[in-house]
Amino acid sequence: MSDKPHLDEEALAELQDVMEDDFDVLIRTYIADSDERIHALRTALRNSDTDAFAKSAHSFKGSCINIGAPRLGALCSEAEMAGNEQRLERAEILLDTIETEFKTICTMLENSLES
């Protein structure tokens, strides 16, 4: 996992070129949406709903990859597998790691908006 970067700078630069003035809106939407996805993962885990956990992780994985957050996307992929395999103890550990990585990504994205 650590071999993947937090952010794919090339993918972000391409997004910024395509989105132009709406890039800031895209980033802020991603952050808000991701907060909701993490909440959904936490709720599914609390309810021992491995199916909902796997589906939420799958959806979150896609948005992470689209925004250029490969490490977070890979963690979500692992979480999806843990949900599909009904390994709740592994899912809980992964969710903690996902939350930590998401905080790192948020800081990096917010810093990129300020520059």
C-alpha positions as CSV (number, residue, x, y, z in Angstrom):
1,M,0.0,0.0,0.0
2,S,2.7,2.4,0.9
3,D,4.1,2.1,-2.6
4,K,1.1,4.0,-3.9
5,P,1.2,7.8,-3.6
6,H,-1.3,9.7,-1.5
7,L,-2.2,11.8,-4.6
8,D,-1.6,11.3,-8.2
9,E,-0.4,14.8,-9.1
10,E,-0.6,14.2,-12.8
11,A,-4.3,13.1,-12.6
12,L,-5.1,16.1,-10.4
13,A,-3.4,18.4,-12.9
14,E,-5.5,16.9,-15.7
15,L,-8.6,17.3,-13.7
16,Q,-7.7,20.9,-13.0
17,D,-7.2,21.5,-16.7
18,V,-10.5,20.0,-17.6
19,M,-12.5,21.5,-14.8
20,E,-10.9,25.0,-14.9
21,D,-12.8,27.3,-12.5
22,D,-14.9,24.4,-11.2
23,F,-11.9,22.5,-9.9
24,D,-12.3,23.9,-6.4
25,V,-16.0,22.9,-6.4
26,L,-15.0,19.4,-7.5
27,I,-12.5,19.0,-4.7
28,R,-14.9,20.4,-2.1
29,T,-17.6,18.1,-3.3
30,Y,-15.3,15.1,-3.2
31,I,-14.3,15.9,0.4
32,A,-17.9,16.3,1.5
33,D,-19.1,13.2,-0.4
34,S,-16.2,11.2,1.1
35,D,-17.2,12.3,4.6
36,E,-20.6,10.8,3.9
37,R,-19.1,7.6,2.5
38,I,-17.0,7.1,5.6
39,H,-20.0,7.7,7.8
40,A,-21.9,5.0,5.7
41,L,-19.0,2.6,6.1
42,R,-19.0,3.2,9.9
43,T,-22.8,2.7,10.1
44,A,-22.6,-0.5,8.1
45,L,-19.8,-1.8,10.3
46,R,-21.7,-0.9,13.5
47,N,-24.8,-2.8,12.1
48,S,-22.6,-5.7,11.0
49,D,-24.0,-5.3,7.5
50,T,-21.1,-6.7,5.4
51,D,-23.1,-6.2,2.1
52,A,-23.6,-2.5,2.7
53,F,-20.0,-2.2,3.9
54,A,-18.7,-3.8,0.7
55,K,-21.0,-1.7,-1.6
56,S,-20.0,1.5,0.2
57,A,-16.3,0.7,0.0
58,H,-16.7,-0.1,-3.7
59,S,-18.4,3.2,-4.4
60,F,-15.8,5.1,-2.4
61,K,-13.0,3.3,-4.2
62,G,-14.3,4.7,-7.5
63,S,-14.5,8.3,-6.4
64,C,-11.0,8.0,-4.9
65,I,-9.5,6.7,-8.1
66,N,-11.4,9.3,-10.2
67,I,-10.0,12.2,-8.0
68,G,-6.5,10.8,-8.1
69,A,-6.1,9.3,-4.6
70,P,-4.6,5.8,-5.4
71,R,-3.6,4.8,-1.9
72,L,-7.1,5.6,-0.5
73,G,-8.6,3.8,-3.5
74,A,-6.5,0.7,-2.8
75,L,-7.5,0.8,0.9
76,C,-11.2,1.0,-0.2
77,S,-10.6,-2.0,-2.5
78,E,-9.3,-4.0,0.5
79,A,-12.2,-2.9,2.6
80,E,-14.6,-4.0,-0.2
81,M,-13.0,-7.5,-0.2
82,A,-13.2,-7.7,3.6
83,G,-16.9,-6.9,3.4
84,N,-17.5,-9.4,0.6
85,E,-15.6,-12.0,2.7
86,Q,-17.6,-11.0,5.8
87,R,-14.4,-10.3,7.8
88,L,-15.7,-7.6,10.1
89,E,-12.5,-7.5,12.2
90,R,-10.4,-6.8,9.1
91,A,-13.0,-4.3,7.9
92,E,-12.8,-2.3,11.2
93,I,-9.0,-2.1,11.0
94,L,-9.2,-1.0,7.4
95,L,-11.8,1.6,8.1
96,D,-9.5,3.2,10.7
97,T,-6.7,3.3,8.1
98,I,-9.1,4.7,5.5
99,E,-10.1,7.5,7.9
100,T,-6.4,8.4,8.6
101,E,-5.6,8.3,4.9
102,F,-8.6,10.5,4.1
103,K,-7.5,13.1,6.6
104,T,-4.1,13.2,4.9
105,I,-5.7,13.5,1.5
106,C,-8.0,16.3,2.7
107,T,-5.0,18.3,4.0
108,M,-3.1,17.8,0.7
109,L,-6.2,18.8,-1.4
110,E,-7.0,21.8,0.7
111,N,-3.4,23.0,0.5
112,S,-3.5,22.6,-3.3
113,L,-6.6,24.8,-3.4
114,E,-4.8,27.5,-1.4
115,S,-1.9,27.7,-3.8
